[in-house]
Amino acid sequence: MYRLIIKNGLSISLLTLTASFAVIASPPFVPVTLDKLNIPNKQCNVRDYGAEATGIWYDTKAFQTAINDCAQNGGGKVIVPAGYYLSEPLFLKSNIEFHLEKGAVVQASAEESAYHPSEEQKKWSSSDESLPLTKQWIGFINIAEEKNIAITGEGIIDGQGSTLLEKYRAETRQAGKKGPTNRPRLLLFKNANNILVEGVTIQNSPSFHIVFKNVEDITINKTTISAPAWWQNTDAIDPMDSRRVSITKNTISVGDDHVAIKSTVNNLSHDFYIADNNFMLGRGLSIGSETYGGVSNLLAENNTFTDAMYGIRIKSPRGKGGEVKDIEYNNTTMVNVKTPIVLSAYYKGGPTTKDAKIKALQEGEFAGGFMLGDQIYPADTEQPKEHKQTPYFNNISFNNLTVKGKSNYAGFIIGTPEKPFNNIRFSNINIEAENGFKIRNASVEFSHTKINVEKGSDIIKEKGSHITHQY
């Protein structure tokens, strides 16, 4: 249950609010802070351990020795003063605050060999049976089986990802199609708890910027996360199978999802608070594509989106799908977002060339369908299919949403015929777009909603859509 305080001072508790007045909500758990971590006062300055900040020679040994020394003495603050440092992967330990002072730039090695785990480093690799390629990689900054750790300051962590990204591009050109994200992550956490990332700038990852799996109680607050818009698969924040996740007051501009919540283990992805973020270039505040373990209890509020490809997305295909439920988006503003809302039970990459796209939509299983971005959808005449991992989205609400500027579409809600989406609600919504809101295989309620479009109908009803209006 979320606690909400209405402006007249009345305090109530409820799961989903559909009224047309503004609300102020609070997270259903206590976010991690430095005070809560209670890191010891000991200080370990990397310069005292031999870091030279030449920007040419590696300072890996000095950094790791400072981290280990602090940890072995009960924990403390590892200080990185101003300067340009170059390092291979680092491994943080319990009760450590890794603090980058203003002017400190820690650059990740651009050598691929640095990120292939040795035998003794395997516990830090991003091993996951559902993502077998990740076993080949560790991150640049790694946490595994540790607790009470903070990464703070006004400095920069730079992934220098262009070299490894170019290798991926070359492999894609050779294969003629996109492959999996076979590159290292920048910050990689697993099997940990009580983690704080605050204030720092995190940029130019070879792939995803912050990835964490099976982490409890983690806060990412007041960071800047950035990569060029054309750098593919550079998600900013990817929580997997994690609980009590707070993502607040960040500024994000990347080449893929701003946030992508994933679930591969039953009932391990729940309790998310995502608020007061500035989402710029990128592909949305997302859930999926892996949702087969289920995702529940998310409150997102007071977020803004500017010039993004997508705004809010929940996306998962057959074979990776599970139940996504009890999700609430309040007080959201979008400007010049190409597609503001996408709830999709189809997340299949389509062809990349113009001729191949035309052919795919004329012949075979996608004949008569459509493409949205890189994804391809079948026609609404598709018949039900039996599958153990079919996406199902239930009890999703959008309250106080404003979309203005240039949007190609109002949105898409596309469920499967065998498992239609249920209880999708929009209250106090105002959307401006070129084309309307397409709905298929879903029960949707609109209350106090205005959708102004330049072409066609505001609501495009396809097969299996059940739409009600409350005025």
FENURQUI-V792918 format. One line per field, one symbol per residue. ss: DSSP state (A for helix, B for strand, O for the rest). phi: phi as a letter, one per 40 degrees, with the letter a starting at -180 (. if undefined). psi: psi as a letter, one per 40 degrees, with the letter a starting at -180 (. if undefined). A space follows every 50 residues. Layout:
ss->???
phi->???
psi->???
This chain:
ss->OBBBBBOOOOBBBBOOOOOOOOBBBBOOOOOOOAAAAOOOOOBBBAAAAO OOOBBBBBOAAAAAAAAAAAAAOOOBBBBBOOBBBBBOOBBOOOOBBBBB OOOBBBBBOOOAAAAOOOAAAAAAOOOOOOOAAAAAOOOOBBBBOOBBBB BBBOOBBBOOOAAAAAAAAAAAAAAOOOOOOOOOOOBBBBBBBBBBBBOO BBBOOOOOOBBBBBBBBBBBBOOBBBOOOOOOOOOOBBBBOOBBBBBBOO BBBOOOOOBBBBOOOOOOBBBBBBBOOBBOOOOOBBBOOOOOOOBBBBBB BOOBBBOOOBBBBBBOOOOOOOBBBBBBBBBBBBBOOOBBBBBBOOOOBO OOOAAAAAAAOOOAAAOOOBBBOOBBBOOOOOOOOOOOOOOBBBBBBBBB BBBBOOOOBBBBBBOOOOOOBBBBBBBBBBBBBOBBBBBBOBBBBBBBBB BBBOOOOOBBBOOOBBBBBBO
phi->.bcbbcdcgcbbbacbbbccbcbbbbccacccbdcccfcdcdbbccccbh cbfcgbccbdccccccccccccbghibcbbcdibbbacdbbcbcgbbcbb cdgcbbccdccdccbcccdcbccccccaccbcccccbbccbbbafbafbb bbhbcbbbcfcccccccccccccccgacbcccacccbbbafbagbbbagc bbafccaccbbabfbbgbbbbfcbbaadccccfbdcbbcbfbbfbbbbfc bbaacadcbbcbabbdfbbagbbbagcbcbdibhcbbhccbccgbagbbb afcbbbgccbcbbbaacdgbcacbafbbbbfbbbbfcdbcbbbbcbbbcc cbcccccdcccbbgcbdgcabbgccbbccccdcdbcacbccabagbbbbg bbbbgbbcbcibbbccccaccbgcbbbfbbbbacbcccbafabbbbbfbb bbbcbgccbbcbdgcbbbbbb
psi->hihhhideehhihidhheieiiihiiieihihiddddfhieihhhddeee hefdedihfddddddddddddefeiahhhhiiihihiaiihiiifhhhhh ihehhhhiiehdddehhideedeeifhhdegddeeeiiadhihhfiighi hiaeahhhefeddddddddddddddeiiaiggiiidhhiifiighhhhdi hhifidbidhhihfhhghhhhfihhiiidehiffidhghhfiighhhifi hhhaeahdhhhihehhfegighhhifihhbhafihihidheeeihighhh ifiihhfidichhhhiihdeiahhighhhighhhhfhdhdhhhhehghha ieidddddddediaeeheaiihbeiiiiieehiihhidghhhhhghihhg hhhiahhdidihhhiidegiiifhihhghhhhidiahhhhfihhhhhfhh hhidhaidhhhahehhhihh.
